[in-house]
């Protein structure tokens, strides 16, 4: 039974490549997907699917590349892109907004990916998974969990709460740009993608978000992570 996606509620959305395959093969793929996160968060149709985002340093997509006004269909509270999967924290703003956003995002990116790599067929592992964020404990862990995912590439032991060098882990997270983590730290990376006011209020600002990183790394373990993903 599919979960009803209700306006105003917060959902953890995730999907991965079919058979675990990589969905981002180079930096241009990541940039394209980030651009789509902005472009498709609007009820209006998008015709310029062939648009390629320039490869630059940290950018404000809205000011530098996008001129048209938008009416958001979802609030993207947090996101993280990994080589073979992604995580979003979304709040729906209009009826059917999450489904519409994910459909546009999926079709647009798959068309780009298949054309670029001269392939056909599906790229993602079926319909996206949606998990309602329904209790305070779940919500407290989730933004950090989403932003900690890149540690799988360097320190997979974080999932068992076995990190030895916290400073190295924190430094690595600050070097990984394909998430909203840097923007929550107050460092402009992709500031136009996310709507951060709500979570920053919960965190009591960027400095307190930053202070909480080491504590949450210590708190995370396999049981808590499993519980987050099975809610």
C-alpha positions in Angstrom: 0.0 0.0 0.0 1.4 3.4 -1.0 1.7 6.0 1.7 -0.4 9.1 1.1 1.9 12.2 0.6 0.1 14.9 2.6 0.7 18.6 2.3 2.8 20.1 5.1 4.2 16.8 6.3 7.9 16.0 6.0 9.1 12.9 4.1 12.4 11.2 3.7 12.6 10.4 0.0 15.3 8.0 -1.4 16.0 6.0 -4.5 19.0 4.2 -6.0 20.3 3.0 -9.3 18.8 -0.2 -10.7 20.8 -3.2 -9.5 22.9 -0.8 -7.4 24.5 0.8 -10.5 26.0 4.2 -10.4 23.7 7.1 -11.4 26.4 9.7 -11.4 29.5 8.9 -13.4 31.3 12.3 -13.4 31.0 15.8 -12.0 28.8 17.0 -14.9 26.2 14.4 -13.9 26.1 15.8 -10.4 25.8 19.3 -11.6 23.0 18.4 -14.0 21.0 16.7 -11.2 21.5 19.7 -8.9 20.3 22.0 -11.7 17.2 19.7 -12.1 16.5 20.0 -8.4 16.0 23.7 -8.9 14.4 23.7 -12.4 11.8 21.0 -11.7 10.6 22.5 -8.4 7.9 24.4 -10.2 4.4 23.4 -11.5 5.2 24.8 -14.9 6.6 22.4 -17.6 10.3 22.6 -18.4 11.1 22.6 -22.1 14.9 23.2 -22.0 15.9 19.6 -21.1 19.0 19.9 -23.2 20.4 22.6 -20.9 23.9 21.9 -19.6 25.0 23.6 -16.4 28.4 25.4 -16.5 31.0 23.8 -14.3 32.1 26.5 -11.9 32.9 26.9 -8.2 30.2 27.1 -5.6 27.3 28.9 -7.1 23.9 30.5 -6.3 21.8 28.8 -9.0 18.9 31.2 -8.7 20.9 34.4 -9.1 23.4 33.2 -11.6 21.5 30.9 -13.9 17.8 31.1 -13.4 15.8 34.2 -14.3 12.2 32.9 -14.2 10.2 33.2 -11.0 9.1 29.9 -9.4 6.2 28.6 -7.4 7.6 25.8 -5.3 5.8 22.5 -5.3 8.0 21.1 -2.5 10.4 22.5 0.0 13.7 20.7 -0.3 14.8 20.8 3.3 18.0 18.7 2.8 19.6 16.5 0.1 22.6 14.3 -0.5 23.7 12.8 -3.8 25.8 9.6 -3.7 27.3 7.7 -6.6 24.5 5.2 -6.8 21.7 6.7 -4.7 20.2 9.9 -3.3 18.4 11.2 -0.2 16.0 14.1 0.1 14.1 15.6 3.0 11.0 17.1 1.5 7.9 19.0 2.6 5.0 19.0 0.1 3.5 22.4 -0.7 0.8 21.5 -3.2 -1.4 18.5 -3.7 0.6 15.8 -5.4 3.7 18.0 -5.3 6.2 15.3 -4.2 5.0 12.8 -6.8 5.0 15.5 -9.6 8.5 16.7 -8.5 10.0 13.2 -8.4 8.4 12.3 -11.8 9.8 15.3 -13.5 13.2 14.8 -11.8 13.3 11.1 -12.8 12.2 11.6 -16.4 14.5 14.6 -17.0 17.6 13.0 -15.5 17.1 9.6 -17.1 16.6 11.3 -20.6 19.9 13.2 -20.0 21.8 10.2 -18.7 20.6 7.8 -21.5 21.4 10.3 -24.2 24.8 11.1 -22.8 25.9 7.5 -22.3 24.1 6.1 -25.3 21.9 3.7 -23.4 18.2 2.9 -23.0 15.8 1.7 -20.3 15.4 2.4 -16.7 18.0 3.9 -14.4 16.4 4.0 -11.0 15.2 1.1 -8.9 11.5 1.5 -9.4 9.4 4.1 -7.6 11.1 6.2 -5.0 10.7 5.2 -1.3 9.0 7.7 1.0 9.2 7.6 4.8 7.0 9.9 6.8 8.9 11.7 9.5 6.4 11.4 12.3 8.2 11.7 15.6 10.7 14.0 17.2 13.5 11.4 17.6 13.3 10.4 14.0 13.4 14.0 12.9 16.3 14.9 15.1 18.6 12.3 13.6 17.5 12.5 10.0 19.2 15.7 8.6 22.5 14.6 10.1 22.1 11.1 8.8 21.4 12.4 5.3 24.4 14.7 5.4 26.7 11.9 6.8 26.1 9.5 3.9 29.3 10.6 2.0 31.3 9.1 4.8 30.5 5.7 3.2 33.1 6.6 0.6 35.9 7.1 3.2 34.8 5.9 6.7 32.0 3.3 6.4 32.5 2.4 10.0 30.5 5.6 10.9 27.4 3.5 10.5 28.4 1.3 13.4 29.5 4.3 15.6 33.1 3.2 15.3 34.8 6.4 14.0 38.2 7.0 15.5 39.1 10.3 14.0 36.2 12.7 14.2 38.1 15.7 12.9 39.0 13.7 9.8 35.4 12.8 9.2 34.2 16.4 9.7 36.9 17.6 7.3 35.9 15.1 4.7 32.2 16.1 4.9 33.2 19.7 4.4 35.0 18.7 1.2 32.0 16.9 -0.3 29.9 19.3 -2.2 27.0 17.2 -3.5 24.7 17.8 -0.5 23.2 20.6 1.4 25.6 20.1 4.3 27.8 23.1 3.4 24.9 25.4 3.0 23.7 24.5 6.5 27.2 25.3 7.8 26.8 28.8 6.3 29.1 28.1 3.3 27.5 28.9 0.0 27.5 25.9 -2.2 24.1 25.4 -3.8 22.1 27.9 -1.6 19.2 28.2 -4.1 18.3 24.6 -4.0 17.2 24.2 -0.4 14.7 26.0 1.8 16.7 26.1 5.0 14.8 28.5 7.3 12.8 25.7 9.0 15.7 23.4 9.9 18.0 26.3 10.8 15.3 27.4 13.3 15.3 23.8 14.7 19.1 23.7 14.9 19.1 27.2 16.4 21.4 28.5 13.6 24.4 27.3 11.6 26.8 27.4 14.5 24.7 25.1 16.6 24.2 22.8 13.6 28.0 22.6 13.2 28.5 22.0 17.0 26.1 19.1 16.8 28.0 17.2 14.1 30.5 15.4 16.4 27.8 14.5 18.9 25.6 13.0 16.2 28.5 11.1 14.8 29.0 9.5 18.2 25.3 8.8 18.6 24.8 7.1 15.2 24.9 3.3 15.1 23.5 0.5 13.0 20.3 0.0 15.0 19.4 3.7 14.9 20.1 4.0 11.2 18.0 0.9 10.5 15.2 2.4 12.5 15.4 5.6 10.4 15.1 3.7 7.2 12.2 1.5 8.3 9.9 4.1 9.7 
